[in-house]
Amino acid sequence: MLNRRVLWVGIAVLLAGVIAGCSGAPAVAPSLPDGVSLSVYQSRTDLGPRRLQVSVTNGTAEPLTITRLVFDADQFVAPAEWAKDSTTIAAGATADLPVLLGAPACALGDPRVRVELDYRLGDRAERTGRGIPDDPAGRLPEIHEEDCFAASVIEHTAIEASTLPREILVEGRLLAELDLTITPTGSDGSVVVDGVLDTVLLELVDPARGMAVDELPVDTTIDPATEPFTVTLLLAPARCDAHAIAEDKRGTIFPVRATSEAGAGILFVSSTDEVRAGLYNFVRRSCGG
């Protein structure tokens, strides 16, 4: 009886070891040193390129050298790695390290967020550490909502600002026409393009009345039978002060109101680099610069 009991205990221990060995669970990186903290934010200049700033604060008494940083969140299909080789953060200082965000993962429960660093503290050996960043502005949930709404629209149609603006004179006033190209994908289901909104740099002009408006209605349902079409915006500068272009961050990103199976929301359509330059030149000329 004793030998049988010993045998079963031995088998249980062996099975436990096999299960642990086959689990494939990666070793968890240790925590970051006391005094090193992380947070994330997104500025207006980060919105167009889908970039996130990871702030690393060195609250220790020694310089902190970072040689690798990876931002990993379940709301994206892949981790985002900082593109530089290394940086050194002085004691008491903070550095913002940008990462480019990947495509969204929309089938998501409670998202996990973590940042992994390879670092040296002072003249010590390099180590790897992991921490959970703060998100004081609550930007990550907003990005997830925006990304997944955009994905629900893009599934049915592509909206592009890729055609150079055309300058025209209307009653002695220099205006610009800009085409938004709307190309249905042919996928099942539908989406409604409700309207296009103005921007901080460019106001929409009603061609019938010659007056500024906040929105150009489109009210078009896109489904597999819809042919590609264009929406032509008539634009005027919304501001002509000296800093209008120098300070511009979102003036050539056009908000498009749409309704999809995910609900109603805003899709932000960025101009290509060539269109952005053309719009800036138009603003300068229209403002007399």
Backbone torsions as a table, in degrees:
resi	resn	phi	psi	omega
1	MET	NA	-40.8	-179.7
2	LEU	-66.4	-43.0	-178.8
3	ASN	-63.4	-38.7	179.2
4	ARG	-64.5	-40.5	179.8
5	ARG	-64.4	-42.6	178.2
6	VAL	-62.2	-39.4	179.9
7	LEU	-61.8	-45.9	-179.9
8	TRP	-63.7	-38.2	177.1
9	VAL	-63.1	-41.7	179.5
10	GLY	-63.2	-40.9	178.6
11	ILE	-64.9	-42.5	179.7
12	ALA	-60.6	-43.6	178.6
13	VAL	-63.4	-41.3	180.0
14	LEU	-63.6	-45.3	179.1
15	LEU	-61.8	-41.1	178.6
16	ALA	-59.7	-40.4	179.1
17	GLY	-66.9	-38.4	179.5
18	VAL	-65.4	-44.4	-179.6
19	ILE	-61.2	-44.2	179.6
20	ALA	-63.5	-39.1	-178.9
21	GLY	-69.9	-28.6	-177.7
22	CYS	-92.8	-5.7	-175.3
23	SER	-67.0	-28.7	179.5
24	GLY	68.8	13.0	-178.4
25	ALA	-67.2	123.8	-178.7
26	PRO	-70.1	152.7	176.4
27	ALA	-65.7	136.2	-178.7
28	VAL	-84.3	129.4	178.8
29	ALA	-64.5	143.3	179.3
30	PRO	-67.2	165.8	178.9
31	SER	-67.1	162.0	176.1
32	LEU	-73.1	159.7	179.7
33	PRO	-61.1	152.5	174.2
34	ASP	-56.6	134.0	-179.7
35	GLY	98.5	-16.4	177.1
36	VAL	-96.2	120.0	-177.3
37	SER	-127.9	159.6	-174.5
38	LEU	-128.7	146.0	170.6
39	SER	-151.3	165.3	179.4
40	VAL	-130.3	150.0	173.6
41	TYR	-156.5	167.5	178.1
42	GLN	-135.2	122.7	177.8
43	SER	-90.2	174.0	179.4
44	ARG	-62.2	-33.8	-179.9
45	THR	-72.5	-15.6	-179.9
46	ASP	-85.8	-14.6	-171.6
47	LEU	-68.1	-47.2	-178.2
48	GLY	-59.3	-52.6	-178.6
49	PRO	-79.8	6.0	-177.8
50	ARG	54.5	62.4	-176.2
51	ARG	-119.0	150.7	176.8
52	LEU	-129.1	140.0	176.6
53	GLN	-97.5	125.3	173.9
54	VAL	-102.0	112.6	-179.3
55	SER	-89.6	125.7	177.4
56	VAL	-113.3	118.8	179.5
57	THR	-104.6	125.3	179.1
58	ASN	-97.7	94.8	178.9
59	GLY	-93.0	17.0	177.2
60	THR	-91.1	-178.4	179.8
61	ALA	-96.6	6.9	-176.4
62	GLU	-127.7	157.5	175.0
63	PRO	-66.2	145.6	-179.5
64	LEU	-116.4	117.9	178.4
65	THR	-103.1	125.1	179.6
66	ILE	-107.9	126.8	179.4
67	THR	-109.8	-14.0	176.7
68	ARG	-156.2	138.8	174.6
69	LEU	-139.9	131.6	177.5
70	VAL	-128.1	123.8	174.0
71	PHE	-97.2	126.7	-175.4
72	ASP	-133.1	119.7	178.6
73	ALA	-136.8	140.9	-177.2
74	ASP	-65.1	-15.9	-179.0
75	GLN	-79.7	0.0	174.8
76	PHE	-122.7	150.2	-174.4
77	VAL	-73.1	-18.6	-177.6
78	ALA	-147.3	152.5	175.3
79	PRO	-64.5	160.2	179.2
80	ALA	-118.0	124.8	-176.3
81	GLU	-107.2	135.7	174.3
82	TRP	-60.5	135.8	-168.7
83	ALA	-86.7	-11.2	-176.3
84	LYS	-87.1	168.2	-178.7
85	ASP	-83.3	-44.1	-178.6
86	SER	-166.7	160.1	172.2
87	THR	-152.9	151.6	178.3
88	THR	-116.6	128.4	-178.5
89	ILE	-107.3	120.2	-179.1
90	ALA	-65.4	157.4	176.8
91	ALA	-56.6	130.3	178.9
92	GLY	83.7	0.2	-176.5
93	ALA	-104.4	167.9	178.3
94	THR	-128.3	140.1	175.2
95	ALA	-124.4	140.9	176.8
96	ASP	-101.7	120.1	-177.5
97	LEU	-112.7	115.0	-174.6
98	PRO	-81.7	144.4	172.8
99	VAL	-132.1	145.4	177.2
100	LEU	-90.4	127.8	-175.6
101	LEU	-80.3	146.3	178.6
102	GLY	-87.3	-170.7	179.2
103	ALA	-67.8	151.2	-178.1
104	PRO	-75.0	149.8	169.6
105	ALA	-110.0	104.8	-167.8
106	CYS	-89.9	-22.3	176.2
107	ALA	-83.1	87.5	-165.8
108	LEU	-136.6	138.0	172.1
109	GLY	-93.3	-121.7	178.6
110	ASP	-85.3	108.9	-171.8
111	PRO	-73.1	140.2	172.4
112	ARG	-97.9	144.4	178.9
113	VAL	-132.0	133.7	177.5
114	ARG	-152.2	156.2	176.9
115	VAL	-127.6	132.9	178.4
116	GLU	-115.6	135.4	-177.8
117	LEU	-124.6	142.8	158.7
118	ASP	-101.1	127.1	-170.9
119	TYR	-148.7	160.7	169.5
120	ARG	-126.4	132.7	176.1
121	LEU	-105.5	115.9	-175.4
122	GLY	64.4	-132.6	178.7
123	ASP	-104.5	21.6	179.2
124	ARG	-78.0	170.8	179.9
125	ALA	-69.0	153.9	179.4
126	GLU	-68.0	141.0	179.0
127	ARG	-135.3	167.8	174.8
128	THR	-114.2	134.9	178.7
129	GLY	-140.3	157.1	-179.1
130	ARG	-131.8	143.0	177.9
131	GLY	-146.5	164.0	177.3
132	ILE	-101.9	119.3	-176.0
133	PRO	-78.6	148.5	169.4
134	ASP	-74.6	154.7	176.3
135	ASP	-131.9	73.8	-169.5
136	PRO	-60.5	-28.9	180.0
137	ALA	-91.7	-1.4	-178.0
138	GLY	63.8	34.1	-173.5
139	ARG	-75.4	-33.0	-176.0
140	LEU	-61.7	-45.3	175.3
141	PRO	-61.4	-34.9	177.9
142	GLU	-66.2	-42.3	178.1
143	ILE	-61.2	-41.9	179.9
144	HIS	-61.2	-44.3	179.7
145	GLU	-64.7	-44.7	179.6
146	GLU	-64.4	-44.4	-178.9
147	ASP	-60.8	-45.6	-173.7
148	CYS	-76.6	-29.7	171.7
149	PHE	-65.9	-45.9	178.7
150	ALA	-59.2	-40.0	179.3
151	ALA	-62.6	-36.3	-179.5
152	SER	-69.2	-26.8	176.4
153	VAL	-83.0	-45.8	-176.5
154	ILE	-63.6	-24.6	175.6
155	GLU	-57.9	-30.2	-175.4
156	HIS	-105.9	-25.3	-177.1
157	THR	-157.8	146.6	171.9
158	ALA	-101.6	133.7	178.1
159	ILE	-121.6	121.8	-172.8
160	GLU	-130.7	144.5	170.1
161	ALA	-113.1	81.3	-172.3
162	SER	-123.6	0.0	178.8
163	THR	-100.2	131.4	-176.7
164	LEU	-58.8	142.0	178.5
165	PRO	-67.0	151.2	178.5
166	ARG	-112.5	124.2	179.9
167	GLU	-84.9	134.9	179.3
168	ILE	-137.1	155.1	175.4
169	LEU	-100.5	126.5	177.1
170	VAL	-125.0	107.9	-178.0
171	GLU	51.6	45.8	177.3
172	GLY	79.5	1.8	-178.4
173	ARG	-106.5	131.2	-179.9
174	LEU	-81.8	116.0	177.7
175	LEU	-120.9	173.5	178.9
176	ALA	-132.5	140.9	171.0
177	GLU	-101.1	133.1	178.3
178	LEU	-131.5	127.1	179.2
179	ASP	-92.0	129.8	165.3
180	LEU	-97.3	121.8	-179.2
181	THR	-91.9	125.4	-177.8
182	ILE	-115.4	115.0	-175.1
183	THR	-120.6	107.1	178.2
184	PRO	-62.7	147.2	179.9
185	THR	-88.3	-17.4	-177.0
186	GLY	86.1	3.6	-179.8
187	SER	-72.9	155.0	179.6
188	ASP	-61.9	152.2	-179.2
189	GLY	93.6	-171.5	-176.2
190	SER	-151.2	164.1	174.6
191	VAL	-143.9	147.4	179.3
192	VAL	-107.5	124.6	170.8
193	VAL	-89.0	108.5	-172.5
194	ASP	-82.5	-43.7	-177.3
195	GLY	-179.1	170.0	178.2
196	VAL	-116.9	133.5	-178.3
197	LEU	-99.7	162.3	177.6
198	ASP	-77.7	177.0	179.0
199	THR	-125.2	176.1	-179.5
200	VAL	-69.6	-19.7	-177.7
201	LEU	-103.2	-29.1	-171.8
202	LEU	-127.6	126.5	176.1
203	GLU	-99.7	149.8	177.4
204	LEU	-85.5	140.9	179.0
205	VAL	-115.7	129.9	173.9
206	ASP	-72.5	114.5	-175.7
207	PRO	-64.8	-24.6	-178.5
208	ALA	-76.3	-36.4	-175.1
209	ARG	-109.9	-13.4	-178.5
210	GLY	69.9	20.9	-177.5
211	MET	-110.9	151.9	176.8
212	ALA	-69.7	139.7	176.6
213	VAL	-132.4	155.6	-179.9
214	ASP	-79.6	-25.3	-173.2
215	GLU	-149.0	141.1	171.3
216	LEU	-101.1	112.5	-179.9
217	PRO	-66.0	142.8	174.8
218	VAL	-119.6	-50.5	172.9
219	ASP	49.7	53.1	-178.6
220	THR	-124.6	131.3	177.4
221	THR	-89.4	129.1	179.2
222	ILE	-103.6	123.3	175.9
223	ASP	-141.3	-178.2	-175.6
224	PRO	-59.8	-20.3	-178.5
225	ALA	-89.7	-6.7	-175.5
226	THR	-75.5	134.2	176.1
227	GLU	-85.4	153.8	175.4
228	PRO	-58.8	146.2	178.4
229	PHE	-151.9	171.2	178.8
230	THR	-121.1	149.9	171.3
231	VAL	-114.6	119.9	-177.2
232	THR	-96.5	121.8	177.5
233	LEU	-95.2	135.4	171.9
234	LEU	-102.1	120.2	-167.9
235	LEU	-120.4	147.3	171.0
236	ALA	-134.6	156.1	176.4
237	PRO	-62.1	135.9	175.3
238	ALA	-85.7	-18.3	178.2
239	ARG	-152.5	148.4	-178.6
240	CYS	-128.1	16.4	178.8
241	ASP	-69.3	166.2	-173.6
242	ALA	-62.7	-24.6	-175.5
243	HIS	-100.5	8.0	-173.3
244	ALA	-56.1	-45.9	-178.4
245	ILE	-87.3	-39.7	-178.4
246	ALA	-59.3	-34.5	-177.5
247	GLU	-95.9	1.0	-172.7
248	ASP	-70.2	134.1	176.6
249	LYS	-122.0	-35.3	-173.5
250	ARG	-131.5	13.8	-173.6
251	GLY	-69.5	-18.0	178.9
252	THR	-112.8	18.0	173.6
253	ILE	-106.4	115.8	-171.1
254	PHE	-96.2	122.4	176.8
255	PRO	-77.4	125.9	178.6
256	VAL	-113.9	119.6	176.0
257	ARG	-78.7	132.9	-178.9
258	ALA	-146.1	163.1	176.6
259	THR	-130.6	124.5	180.0
260	SER	-129.3	-172.9	177.1
261	GLU	-64.2	-17.8	177.5
262	ALA	-84.3	-4.6	-178.8
263	GLY	112.5	-163.2	179.8
264	ALA	-97.4	144.4	-179.9
265	GLY	-171.6	-168.2	-177.4
266	ILE	-118.2	129.3	171.1
267	LEU	-104.7	126.5	-178.5
268	PHE	-95.6	118.8	-176.7
269	VAL	-104.0	112.7	-178.7
270	SER	-84.1	140.6	173.1
271	SER	-74.7	149.7	171.8
272	THR	-66.5	166.8	-179.9
273	ASP	-59.2	-40.1	-178.7
274	GLU	-67.2	-40.9	178.9
275	VAL	-67.4	-41.1	178.3
276	ARG	-58.5	-46.5	178.9
277	ALA	-62.3	-40.3	179.0
278	GLY	-64.6	-38.3	178.4
279	LEU	-68.9	-39.0	176.9
280	TYR	-62.8	-42.8	178.9
281	ASN	-63.2	-39.9	177.6
282	PHE	-60.8	-45.3	-179.5
283	VAL	-60.8	-42.5	179.3
284	ARG	-60.4	-46.8	-177.4
285	ARG	-69.3	-41.8	-178.5
286	SER	-66.3	-29.8	-180.0
287	CYS	-87.3	-1.2	177.6
288	GLY	86.7	14.1	-178.4
289	GLY	-86.9	NA	NA
